[in-house]
């Protein structure tokens, strides 16, 4: 794993920066939910909940796929 050192303004904590980086990398498909939760330092469930709070969907289903899945459930 690579390591990166950055300077953060006093208004942003290290934990917040890690979470936001993980959310963005997950959003663009560079990390899985499990990898992103590890980077953020939280459980996968917590990460998924926090992602939703930032407007990032945790499931990438189209409306048609979801409707089809519900029809077959």
mmCIF file of the N, C-alpha and C atoms, coordinates in Angstrom:
data_MODEL
# 
_entry.id   MODEL 
# 
loop_
_atom_site.group_PDB 
_atom_site.id 
_atom_site.type_symbol 
_atom_site.label_atom_id 
_atom_site.label_alt_id 
_atom_site.label_comp_id 
_atom_site.label_asym_id 
_atom_site.label_entity_id 
_atom_site.label_seq_id 
_atom_site.pdbx_PDB_ins_code 
_atom_site.Cartn_x 
_atom_site.Cartn_y 
_atom_site.Cartn_z 
_atom_site.occupancy 
_atom_site.B_iso_or_equiv 
_atom_site.pdbx_formal_charge 
_atom_site.auth_seq_id 
_atom_site.auth_comp_id 
_atom_site.auth_asym_id 
_atom_site.auth_atom_id 
_atom_site.pdbx_PDB_model_num 
ATOM 1   N N  . UNK A 1 1  ? 0.844   -1.174  0.000   1.00 0.00 ? 1  UNK A N  1 
ATOM 2   C CA . UNK A 1 1  ? 0.000   0.000   0.000   1.00 0.00 ? 1  UNK A CA 1 
ATOM 3   C C  . UNK A 1 1  ? 0.889   1.237   0.000   1.00 0.00 ? 1  UNK A C  1 
ATOM 4   N N  . UNK A 1 2  ? 0.500   2.236   -0.775  1.00 0.00 ? 2  UNK A N  1 
ATOM 5   C CA . UNK A 1 2  ? 1.243   3.488   -0.848  1.00 0.00 ? 2  UNK A CA 1 
ATOM 6   C C  . UNK A 1 2  ? 0.907   4.378   0.333   1.00 0.00 ? 2  UNK A C  1 
ATOM 7   N N  . UNK A 1 3  ? 1.780   5.320   0.557   1.00 0.00 ? 3  UNK A N  1 
ATOM 8   C CA . UNK A 1 3  ? 1.567   6.259   1.650   1.00 0.00 ? 3  UNK A CA 1 
ATOM 9   C C  . UNK A 1 3  ? 1.662   7.666   1.089   1.00 0.00 ? 3  UNK A C  1 
ATOM 10  N N  . UNK A 1 4  ? 0.790   8.563   1.575   1.00 0.00 ? 4  UNK A N  1 
ATOM 11  C CA . UNK A 1 4  ? 0.733   9.937   1.116   1.00 0.00 ? 4  UNK A CA 1 
ATOM 12  C C  . UNK A 1 4  ? 0.720   10.858  2.326   1.00 0.00 ? 4  UNK A C  1 
ATOM 13  N N  . UNK A 1 5  ? 1.487   11.915  2.273   1.00 0.00 ? 5  UNK A N  1 
ATOM 14  C CA . UNK A 1 5  ? 1.494   12.890  3.357   1.00 0.00 ? 5  UNK A CA 1 
ATOM 15  C C  . UNK A 1 5  ? 1.006   14.218  2.799   1.00 0.00 ? 5  UNK A C  1 
ATOM 16  N N  . UNK A 1 6  ? -0.021  14.778  3.431   1.00 0.00 ? 6  UNK A N  1 
ATOM 17  C CA . UNK A 1 6  ? -0.540  16.080  3.017   1.00 0.00 ? 6  UNK A CA 1 
ATOM 18  C C  . UNK A 1 6  ? -0.752  16.950  4.250   1.00 0.00 ? 6  UNK A C  1 
ATOM 19  N N  . UNK A 1 7  ? -0.732  18.246  4.024   1.00 0.00 ? 7  UNK A N  1 
ATOM 20  C CA . UNK A 1 7  ? -1.024  19.196  5.099   1.00 0.00 ? 7  UNK A CA 1 
ATOM 21  C C  . UNK A 1 7  ? -2.488  19.591  4.991   1.00 0.00 ? 7  UNK A C  1 
ATOM 22  N N  . UNK A 1 8  ? -3.196  19.486  6.110   1.00 0.00 ? 8  UNK A N  1 
ATOM 23  C CA . UNK A 1 8  ? -4.612  19.822  6.135   1.00 0.00 ? 8  UNK A CA 1 
ATOM 24  C C  . UNK A 1 8  ? -4.828  21.115  6.913   1.00 0.00 ? 8  UNK A C  1 
ATOM 25  N N  . UNK A 1 9  ? -5.808  21.909  6.488   1.00 0.00 ? 9  UNK A N  1 
ATOM 26  C CA . UNK A 1 9  ? -6.150  23.077  7.298   1.00 0.00 ? 9  UNK A CA 1 
ATOM 27  C C  . UNK A 1 9  ? -6.676  22.611  8.654   1.00 0.00 ? 9  UNK A C  1 
ATOM 28  N N  . UNK A 1 10 ? -6.568  23.441  9.649   1.00 0.00 ? 10 UNK A N  1 
ATOM 29  C CA . UNK A 1 10 ? -7.002  23.072  10.992  1.00 0.00 ? 10 UNK A CA 1 
ATOM 30  C C  . UNK A 1 10 ? -8.476  22.725  11.104  1.00 0.00 ? 10 UNK A C  1 
ATOM 31  N N  . UNK A 1 11 ? -9.261  23.116  10.106  1.00 0.00 ? 11 UNK A N  1 
ATOM 32  C CA . UNK A 1 11 ? -10.701 22.852  10.147  1.00 0.00 ? 11 UNK A CA 1 
ATOM 33  C C  . UNK A 1 11 ? -11.069 21.456  9.662   1.00 0.00 ? 11 UNK A C  1 
ATOM 34  N N  . UNK A 1 12 ? -10.094 20.727  9.116   1.00 0.00 ? 12 UNK A N  1 
ATOM 35  C CA . UNK A 1 12 ? -10.350 19.377  8.605   1.00 0.00 ? 12 UNK A CA 1 
ATOM 36  C C  . UNK A 1 12 ? -9.480  18.391  9.370   1.00 0.00 ? 12 UNK A C  1 
ATOM 37  N N  . UNK A 1 13 ? -10.131 17.378  9.943   1.00 0.00 ? 13 UNK A N  1 
ATOM 38  C CA . UNK A 1 13 ? -9.386  16.367  10.691  1.00 0.00 ? 13 UNK A CA 1 
ATOM 39  C C  . UNK A 1 13 ? -8.859  15.291  9.740   1.00 0.00 ? 13 UNK A C  1 
ATOM 40  N N  . UNK A 1 14 ? -7.896  14.550  10.205  1.00 0.00 ? 14 UNK A N  1 
ATOM 41  C CA . UNK A 1 14 ? -7.347  13.445  9.414   1.00 0.00 ? 14 UNK A CA 1 
ATOM 42  C C  . UNK A 1 14 ? -8.428  12.415  9.106   1.00 0.00 ? 14 UNK A C  1 
ATOM 43  N N  . UNK A 1 15 ? -9.268  12.113  10.097  1.00 0.00 ? 15 UNK A N  1 
ATOM 44  C CA . UNK A 1 15 ? -10.342 11.134  9.893   1.00 0.00 ? 15 UNK A CA 1 
ATOM 45  C C  . UNK A 1 15 ? -11.328 11.609  8.827   1.00 0.00 ? 15 UNK A C  1 
ATOM 46  N N  . UNK A 1 16 ? -11.668 12.895  8.857   1.00 0.00 ? 16 UNK A N  1 
ATOM 47  C CA . UNK A 1 16 ? -12.594 13.442  7.867   1.00 0.00 ? 16 UNK A CA 1 
ATOM 48  C C  . UNK A 1 16 ? -11.982 13.375  6.468   1.00 0.00 ? 16 UNK A C  1 
ATOM 49  N N  . UNK A 1 17 ? -10.715 13.712  6.347   1.00 0.00 ? 17 UNK A N  1 
ATOM 50  C CA . UNK A 1 17 ? -10.035 13.669  5.051   1.00 0.00 ? 17 UNK A CA 1 
ATOM 51  C C  . UNK A 1 17 ? -9.992  12.242  4.509   1.00 0.00 ? 17 UNK A C  1 
ATOM 52  N N  . UNK A 1 18 ? -9.700  11.276  5.360   1.00 0.00 ? 18 UNK A N  1 
ATOM 53  C CA . UNK A 1 18 ? -9.672  9.878   4.933   1.00 0.00 ? 18 UNK A CA 1 
ATOM 54  C C  . UNK A 1 18 ? -11.044 9.433   4.452   1.00 0.00 ? 18 UNK A C  1 
ATOM 55  N N  . UNK A 1 19 ? -12.083 9.813   5.194   1.00 0.00 ? 19 UNK A N  1 
ATOM 56  C CA . UNK A 1 19 ? -13.440 9.432   4.819   1.00 0.00 ? 19 UNK A CA 1 
ATOM 57  C C  . UNK A 1 19 ? -13.816 10.039  3.472   1.00 0.00 ? 19 UNK A C  1 
ATOM 58  N N  . UNK A 1 20 ? -13.557 11.325  3.302   1.00 0.00 ? 20 UNK A N  1 
ATOM 59  C CA . UNK A 1 20 ? -13.926 11.988  2.058   1.00 0.00 ? 20 UNK A CA 1 
ATOM 60  C C  . UNK A 1 20 ? -13.149 11.437  0.863   1.00 0.00 ? 20 UNK A C  1 
ATOM 61  N N  . UNK A 1 21 ? -11.894 11.121  1.057   1.00 0.00 ? 21 UNK A N  1 
ATOM 62  C CA . UNK A 1 21 ? -11.110 10.505  -0.005  1.00 0.00 ? 21 UNK A CA 1 
ATOM 63  C C  . UNK A 1 21 ? -11.676 9.132   -0.354  1.00 0.00 ? 21 UNK A C  1 
ATOM 64  N N  . UNK A 1 22 ? -11.990 8.353   0.665   1.00 0.00 ? 22 UNK A N  1 
ATOM 65  C CA . UNK A 1 22 ? -12.547 7.020   0.446   1.00 0.00 ? 22 UNK A CA 1 
ATOM 66  C C  . UNK A 1 22 ? -13.890 7.098   -0.283  1.00 0.00 ? 22 UNK A C  1 
ATOM 67  N N  . UNK A 1 23 ? -14.740 8.035   0.111   1.00 0.00 ? 23 UNK A N  1 
ATOM 68  C CA . UNK A 1 23 ? -16.048 8.197   -0.532  1.00 0.00 ? 23 UNK A CA 1 
ATOM 69  C C  . UNK A 1 23 ? -15.871 8.540   -2.008  1.00 0.00 ? 23 UNK A C  1 
ATOM 70  N N  . UNK A 1 24 ? -14.988 9.468   -2.307  1.00 0.00 ? 24 UNK A N  1 
ATOM 71  C CA . UNK A 1 24 ? -14.788 9.872   -3.701  1.00 0.00 ? 24 UNK A CA 1 
ATOM 72  C C  . UNK A 1 24 ? -14.197 8.737   -4.533  1.00 0.00 ? 24 UNK A C  1 
ATOM 73  N N  . UNK A 1 25 ? -13.217 8.034   -4.002  1.00 0.00 ? 25 UNK A N  1 
ATOM 74  C CA . UNK A 1 25 ? -12.625 6.920   -4.735  1.00 0.00 ? 25 UNK A CA 1 
ATOM 75  C C  . UNK A 1 25 ? -13.634 5.800   -4.963  1.00 0.00 ? 25 UNK A C  1 
ATOM 76  N N  . UNK A 1 26 ? -14.527 5.593   -4.004  1.00 0.00 ? 26 UNK A N  1 
ATOM 77  C CA . UNK A 1 26 ? -15.599 4.618   -4.163  1.00 0.00 ? 26 UNK A CA 1 
ATOM 78  C C  . UNK A 1 26 ? -16.590 5.097   -5.230  1.00 0.00 ? 26 UNK A C  1 
ATOM 79  N N  . UNK A 1 27 ? -16.926 6.384   -5.178  1.00 0.00 ? 27 UNK A N  1 
ATOM 80  C CA . UNK A 1 27 ? -17.898 6.950   -6.121  1.00 0.00 ? 27 UNK A CA 1 
ATOM 81  C C  . UNK A 1 27 ? -17.443 6.793   -7.565  1.00 0.00 ? 27 UNK A C  1 
ATOM 82  N N  . UNK A 1 28 ? -16.164 6.999   -7.825  1.00 0.00 ? 28 UNK A N  1 
ATOM 83  C CA . UNK A 1 28 ? -15.666 6.911   -9.205  1.00 0.00 ? 28 UNK A CA 1 
ATOM 84  C C  . UNK A 1 28 ? -15.248 5.486   -9.585  1.00 0.00 ? 28 UNK A C  1 
ATOM 85  N N  . UNK A 1 29 ? -15.431 4.545   -8.680  1.00 0.00 ? 29 UNK A N  1 
ATOM 86  C CA . UNK A 1 29 ? -15.179 3.149   -8.992  1.00 0.00 ? 29 UNK A CA 1 
ATOM 87  C C  . UNK A 1 29 ? -13.746 2.689   -8.846  1.00 0.00 ? 29 UNK A C  1 
ATOM 88  N N  . UNK A 1 30 ? -12.920 3.457   -8.179  1.00 0.00 ? 30 UNK A N  1 
ATOM 89  C CA . UNK A 1 30 ? -11.517 3.075   -7.996  1.00 0.00 ? 30 UNK A CA 1 
ATOM 90  C C  . UNK A 1 30 ? -11.323 2.154   -6.794  1.00 0.00 ? 30 UNK A C  1 
ATOM 91  N N  . UNK A 1 31 ? -12.259 2.191   -5.840  1.00 0.00 ? 31 UNK A N  1 
ATOM 92  C CA . UNK A 1 31 ? -12.207 1.309   -4.669  1.00 0.00 ? 31 UNK A CA 1 
ATOM 93  C C  . UNK A 1 31 ? -13.549 0.612   -4.503  1.00 0.00 ? 31 UNK A C  1 
ATOM 94  N N  . UNK A 1 32 ? -13.504 -0.615  -4.021  1.00 0.00 ? 32 UNK A N  1 
ATOM 95  C CA . UNK A 1 32 ? -14.734 -1.314  -3.645  1.00 0.00 ? 32 UNK A CA 1 
ATOM 96  C C  . UNK A 1 32 ? -15.207 -0.746  -2.304  1.00 0.00 ? 32 UNK A C  1 
ATOM 97  N N  . UNK A 1 33 ? -16.421 -1.099  -1.916  1.00 0.00 ? 33 UNK A N  1 
ATOM 98  C CA . UNK A 1 33 ? -16.931 -0.632  -0.624  1.00 0.00 ? 33 UNK A CA 1 
ATOM 99  C C  . UNK A 1 33 ? -16.052 -1.143  0.515   1.00 0.00 ? 33 UNK A C  1 
ATOM 100 N N  . UNK A 1 34 ? -15.570 -2.359  0.413   1.00 0.00 ? 34 UNK A N  1 
ATOM 101 C CA . UNK A 1 34 ? -14.703 -2.917  1.449   1.00 0.00 ? 34 UNK A CA 1 
ATOM 102 C C  . UNK A 1 34 ? -13.362 -2.196  1.532   1.00 0.00 ? 34 UNK A C  1 
ATOM 103 N N  . UNK A 1 35 ? -12.773 -1.922  0.371   1.00 0.00 ? 35 UNK A N  1 
ATOM 104 C CA . UNK A 1 35 ? -11.498 -1.200  0.356   1.00 0.00 ? 35 UNK A CA 1 
ATOM 105 C C  . UNK A 1 35 ? -11.673 0.223   0.888   1.00 0.00 ? 35 UNK A C  1 
ATOM 106 N N  . UNK A 1 36 ? -12.759 0.860   0.477   1.00 0.00 ? 36 UNK A N  1 
ATOM 107 C CA . UNK A 1 36 ? -13.018 2.230   0.915   1.00 0.00 ? 36 UNK A CA 1 
ATOM 108 C C  . UNK A 1 36 ? -13.281 2.290   2.417   1.00 0.00 ? 36 UNK A C  1 
ATOM 109 N N  . UNK A 1 37 ? -14.001 1.319   2.944   1.00 0.00 ? 37 UNK A N  1 
ATOM 110 C CA . UNK A 1 37 ? -14.262 1.315   4.385   1.00 0.00 ? 37 UNK A CA 1 
ATOM 111 C C  . UNK A 1 37 ? -12.968 1.113   5.166   1.00 0.00 ? 37 UNK A C  1 
ATOM 112 N N  . UNK A 1 38 ? -12.074 0.313   4.617   1.00 0.00 ? 38 UNK A N  1 
ATOM 113 C CA . UNK A 1 38 ? -10.773 0.110   5.260   1.00 0.00 ? 38 UNK A CA 1 
ATOM 114 C C  . UNK A 1 38 ? -9.965  1.417   5.273   1.00 0.00 ? 38 UNK A C  1 
ATOM 115 N N  . UNK A 1 39 ? -9.957  2.119   4.145   1.00 0.00 ? 39 UNK A N  1 
ATOM 116 C CA . UNK A 1 39 ? -9.255  3.400   4.067   1.00 0.00 ? 39 UNK A CA 1 
ATOM 117 C C  . UNK A 1 39 ? -9.863  4.415   5.039   1.00 0.00 ? 39 UNK A C  1 
ATOM 118 N N  . UNK A 1 40 ? -11.184 4.411   5.132   1.00 0.00 ? 40 UNK A N  1 
ATOM 119 C CA . UNK A 1 40 ? -11.873 5.356   6.011   1.00 0.00 ? 40 UNK A CA 1 
ATOM 120 C C  . UNK A 1 40 ? -11.751 4.977   7.485   1.00 0.00 ? 40 UNK A C  1 
ATOM 121 N N  . UNK A 1 41 ? -11.367 3.727   7.750   1.00 0.00 ? 41 UNK A N  1 
ATOM 122 C CA . UNK A 1 41 ? -11.211 3.290   9.134   1.00 0.00 ? 41 UNK A CA 1 
ATOM 123 C C  . UNK A 1 41 ? -12.515 2.986   9.837   1.00 0.00 ? 41 UNK A C  1 
ATOM 124 N N  . UNK A 1 42 ? -13.487 2.462   9.079   1.00 0.00 ? 42 UNK A N  1 
ATOM 125 C CA . UNK A 1 42 ? -14.776 2.123   9.683   1.00 0.00 ? 42 UNK A CA 1 
ATOM 126 C C  . UNK A 1 42 ? -15.277 0.816   9.080   1.00 0.00 ? 42 UNK A C  1 
ATOM 127 N N  . UNK A 1 43 ? -16.385 0.319   9.611   1.00 0.00 ? 43 UNK A N  1 
ATOM 128 C CA . UNK A 1 43 ? -16.955 -0.913  9.075   1.00 0.00 ? 43 UNK A CA 1 
ATOM 129 C C  . UNK A 1 43 ? -17.571 -0.639  7.703   1.00 0.00 ? 43 UNK A C  1 
ATOM 130 N N  . UNK A 1 44 ? -17.783 -1.688  6.961   1.00 0.00 ? 44 UNK A N  1 
ATOM 131 C CA . UNK A 1 44 ? -18.387 -1.541  5.641   1.00 0.00 ? 44 UNK A CA 1 
ATOM 132 C C  . UNK A 1 44 ? -19.790 -0.955  5.768   1.00 0.00 ? 44 UNK A C  1 
ATOM 133 N N  . UNK A 1 45 ? -20.536 -1.415  6.734   1.00 0.00 ? 45 UNK A N  1 
ATOM 134 C CA . UNK A 1 45 ? -21.897 -0.903  6.947   1.00 0.00 ? 45 UNK A CA 1 
ATOM 135 C C  . UNK A 1 45 ? -21.875 0.594   7.246   1.00 0.00 ? 45 UNK A C  1 
ATOM 136 N N  . UNK A 1 46 ? -20.990 1.006   8.146   1.00 0.00 ? 46 UNK A N  1 
ATOM 137 C CA . UNK A 1 46 ? -20.884 2.426   8.486   1.00 0.00 ? 46 UNK A CA 1 
ATOM 138 C C  . UNK A 1 46 ? -20.477 3.235   7.270   1.00 0.00 ? 46 UNK A C  1 
ATOM 139 N N  . UNK A 1 47 ? -19.515 2.720   6.495   1.00 0.00 ? 47 UNK A N  1 
ATOM 140 C CA . UNK A 1 47 ? -19.084 3.425   5.300   1.00 0.00 ? 47 UNK A CA 1 
ATOM 141 C C  . UNK A 1 47 ? -20.236 3.614   4.323   1.00 0.00 ? 47 UNK A C  1 
ATOM 142 N N  . UNK A 1 48 ? -21.033 2.585   4.126   1.00 0.00 ? 48 UNK A N  1 
ATOM 143 C CA . UNK A 1 48 ? -22.155 2.679   3.206   1.00 0.00 ? 48 UNK A CA 1 
ATOM 144 C C  . UNK A 1 48 ? -23.172 3.713   3.678   1.00 0.00 ? 48 UNK A C  1 
ATOM 145 N N  . UNK A 1 49 ? -23.403 3.768   4.983   1.00 0.00 ? 49 UNK A N  1 
ATOM 146 C CA . UNK A 1 49 ? -24.322 4.769   5.530   1.00 0.00 ? 49 UNK A CA 1 
ATOM 147 C C  . UNK A 1 49 ? -23.770 6.175   5.334   1.00 0.00 ? 49 UNK A C  1 
ATOM 148 N N  . UNK A 1 50 ? -22.489 6.359   5.598   1.00 0.00 ? 50 UNK A N  1 
ATOM 149 C CA . UNK A 1 50 ? -21.866 7.675   5.443   1.00 0.00 ? 50 UNK A CA 1 
ATOM 150 C C  . UNK A 1 50 ? -21.817 8.098   3.978   1.00 0.00 ? 50 UNK A C  1 
ATOM 151 N N  . UNK A 1 51 ? -21.585 7.154   3.081   1.00 0.00 ? 51 UNK A N  1 
ATOM 152 C CA . UNK A 1 51 ? -21.583 7.465   1.651   1.00 0.00 ? 51 UNK A CA 1 
ATOM 153 C C  . UNK A 1 51 ? -22.931 8.028   1.230   1.00 0.00 ? 51 UNK A C  1 
ATOM 154 N N  . UNK A 1 52 ? -23.983 7.416   1.733   1.00 0.00 ? 52 UNK A N  1 
ATOM 155 C CA . UNK A 1 52 ? -25.332 7.899   1.424   1.00 0.00 ? 52 UNK A CA 1 
ATOM 156 C C  . UNK A 1 52 ? -25.555 9.316   1.901   1.00 0.00 ? 52 UNK A C  1 
ATOM 157 N N  . UNK A 1 53 ? -24.993 9.654   3.045   1.00 0.00 ? 53 UNK A N  1 
ATOM 158 C CA . UNK A 1 53 ? -25.135 11.016  3.569   1.00 0.00 ? 53 UNK A CA 1 
ATOM 159 C C  . UNK A 1 53 ? -24.436 12.036  2.675   1.00 0.00 ? 53 UNK A C  1 
ATOM 160 N N  . UNK A 1 54 ? -23.439 11.599  1.925   1.00 0.00 ? 54 UNK A N  1 
ATOM 161 C CA . UNK A 1 54 ? -22.744 12.480  0.988   1.00 0.00 ? 54 UNK A CA 1 
ATOM 162 C C  . UNK A 1 54 ? -23.331 12.385  -0.421  1.00 0.00 ? 54 UNK A C  1 
ATOM 163 N N  . UNK A 1 55 ? -24.465 11.689  -0.545  1.00 0.00 ? 55 UNK A N  1 
ATOM 164 C CA . UNK A 1 55 ? -25.145 11.593  -1.833  1.00 0.00 ? 55 UNK A CA 1 
ATOM 165 C C  . UNK A 1 55 ? -24.557 10.599  -2.804  1.00 0.00 ? 55 UNK A C  1 
ATOM 166 N N  . UNK A 1 56 ? -23.735 9.685   -2.296  1.00 0.00 ? 56 UNK A N  1 
ATOM 167 C CA . UNK A 1 56 ? -23.111 8.670   -3.151  1.00 0.00 ? 56 UNK A CA 1 
ATOM 168 C C  . UNK A 1 56 ? -23.891 7.370   -2.987  1.00 0.00 ? 56 UNK A C  1 
ATOM 169 N N  . UNK A 1 57 ? -24.520 6.895   -4.059  1.00 0.00 ? 57 UNK A N  1 
ATOM 170 C CA . UNK A 1 57 ? -25.274 5.646   -3.948  1.00 0.00 ? 57 UNK A CA 1 
ATOM 171 C C  . UNK A 1 57 ? -24.345 4.462   -3.694  1.00 0.00 ? 57 UNK A C  1 
ATOM 172 N N  . UNK A 1 58 ? -24.796 3.558   -2.854  1.00 0.00 ? 58 UNK A N  1 
ATOM 173 C CA . UNK A 1 58 ? -23.963 2.394   -2.538  1.00 0.00 ? 58 UNK A CA 1 
ATOM 174 C C  . UNK A 1 58 ? -24.235 1.231   -3.478  1.00 0.00 ? 58 UNK A C  1 
ATOM 175 N N  . UNK A 1 59 ? -25.336 1.297   -4.209  1.00 0.00 ? 59 UNK A N  1 
ATOM 176 C CA . UNK A 1 59 ? -25.663 0.264   -5.186  1.00 0.00 ? 59 UNK A CA 1 
ATOM 177 C C  . UNK A 1 59 ? -25.846 0.928   -6.533  1.00 0.00 ? 59 UNK A C  1 
ATOM 178 N N  . UNK A 1 60 ? -25.223 0.374   -7.549  1.00 0.00 ? 60 UNK A N  1 
ATOM 179 C CA . UNK A 1 60 ? -25.270 0.960   -8.878  1.00 0.00 ? 60 UNK A CA 1 
ATOM 180 C C  . UNK A 1 60 ? -26.257 0.191   -9.748  1.00 0.00 ? 60 UNK A C  1 
ATOM 181 N N  . UNK A 1 61 ? -27.529 0.281   -9.401  1.00 0.00 ? 61 UNK A N  1 
ATOM 182 C CA . UNK A 1 61 ? -28.589 -0.375  -10.151 1.00 0.00 ? 61 UNK A CA 1 
ATOM 183 C C  . UNK A 1 61 ? -29.313 0.646   -11.013 1.00 0.00 ? 61 UNK A C  1 
ATOM 184 N N  . UNK A 1 62 ? -29.600 0.276   -12.244 1.00 0.00 ? 62 UNK A N  1 
ATOM 185 C CA . UNK A 1 62 ? -30.471 1.123   -13.059 1.00 0.00 ? 62 UNK A CA 1 
ATOM 186 C C  . UNK A 1 62 ? -31.910 0.841   -12.612 1.00 0.00 ? 62 UNK A C  1 
ATOM 187 N N  . UNK A 1 63 ? -32.821 1.698   -13.001 1.00 0.00 ? 63 UNK A N  1 
ATOM 188 C CA . UNK A 1 63 ? -34.228 1.501   -12.648 1.00 0.00 ? 63 UNK A CA 1 
ATOM 189 C C  . UNK A 1 63 ? -34.736 0.186   -13.212 1.00 0.00 ? 63 UNK A C  1 
ATOM 190 N N  . UNK A 1 64 ? -34.344 -0.135  -14.437 1.00 0.00 ? 64 UNK A N  1 
ATOM 191 C CA . UNK A 1 64 ? -34.784 -1.386  -15.062 1.00 0.00 ? 64 UNK A CA 1 
ATOM 192 C C  . UNK A 1 64 ? -34.257 -2.609  -14.312 1.00 0.00 ? 64 UNK A C  1 
ATOM 193 N N  . UNK A 1 65 ? -32.989 -2.563  -13.911 1.00 0.00 ? 65 UNK A N  1 
ATOM 194 C CA . UNK A 1 65 ? -32.404 -3.684  -13.166 1.00 0.00 ? 65 UNK A CA 1 
ATOM 195 C C  . UNK A 1 65 ? -33.105 -3.879  -11.828 1.00 0.00 ? 65 UNK A C  1 
ATOM 196 N N  . UNK A 1 66 ? -33.373 -2.794  -11.148 1.00 0.00 ? 66 UNK A N  1 
ATOM 197 C CA . UNK A 1 66 ? -34.045 -2.874  -9.854  1.00 0.00 ? 66 UNK A CA 1 
ATOM 198 C C  . UNK A 1 66 ? -35.461 -3.406  -10.006 1.00 0.00 ? 66 UNK A C  1 
ATOM 199 N N  . UNK A 1 67 ? -36.183 -2.911  -11.003 1.00 0.00 ? 67 UNK A N  1 
ATOM 200 C CA . UNK A 1 67 ? -37.553 -3.375  -11.249 1.00 0.00 ? 67 UNK A CA 1 
ATOM 201 C C  . UNK A 1 67 ? -37.544 -4.866  -11.571 1.00 0.00 ? 67 UNK A C  1 
ATOM 202 N N  . UNK A 1 68 ? -36.588 -5.292  -12.395 1.00 0.00 ? 68 UNK A N  1 
ATOM 203 C CA . UNK A 1 68 ? -36.487 -6.707  -12.760 1.00 0.00 ? 68 UNK A CA 1 
ATOM 204 C C  . UNK A 1 68 ? -36.175 -7.551  -11.532 1.00 0.00 ? 68 UNK A C  1 
ATOM 205 N N  . UNK A 1 69 ? -35.254 -7.105  -10.689 1.00 0.00 ? 69 UNK A N  1 
ATOM 206 C CA . UNK A 1 69 ? -34.916 -7.844  -9.475  1.00 0.00 ? 69 UNK A CA 1 
ATOM 207 C C  . UNK A 1 69 ? -36.124 -7.943  -8.540  1.00 0.00 ? 69 UNK A C  1 
ATOM 208 N N  . UNK A 1 70 ? -36.856 -6.866  -8.396  1.00 0.00 ? 70 UNK A N  1 
ATOM 209 C CA . UNK A 1 70 ? -38.036 -6.884  -7.520  1.00 0.00 ? 70 UNK A CA 1 
ATOM 210 C C  . UNK A 1 70 ? -39.119 -7.810  -8.076  1.00 0.00 ? 70 UNK A C  1 
ATOM 211 N N  . UNK A 1 71 ? -39.245 -7.849  -9.379  1.00 0.00 ? 71 UNK A N  1 
ATOM 212 C CA . UNK A 1 71 ? -40.238 -8.718  -10.019 1.00 0.00 ? 71 UNK A CA 1 
ATOM 213 C C  . UNK A 1 71 ? -39.909 -10.190 -9.771  1.00 0.00 ? 71 UNK A C  1 
ATOM 214 N N  . UNK A 1 72 ? -38.616 -10.517 -9.687  1.00 0.00 ? 72 UNK A N  1 
ATOM 215 C CA . UNK A 1 72 ? -38.198 -11.904 -9.496  1.00 0.00 ? 72 UNK A CA 1 
ATOM 216 C C  . UNK A 1 72 ? -37.966 -12.276 -8.035  1.00 0.00 ? 72 UNK A C  1 
ATOM 217 N N  . UNK A 1 73 ? -38.189 -11.350 -7.148  1.00 0.00 ? 73 UNK A N  1 
ATOM 218 C CA . UNK A 1 73 ? -37.955 -11.625 -5.729  1.00 0.00 ? 73 UNK A CA 1 
ATOM 219 C C  . UNK A 1 73 ? -39.074 -12.442 -5.122  1.00 0.00 ? 73 UNK A C  1 
# 
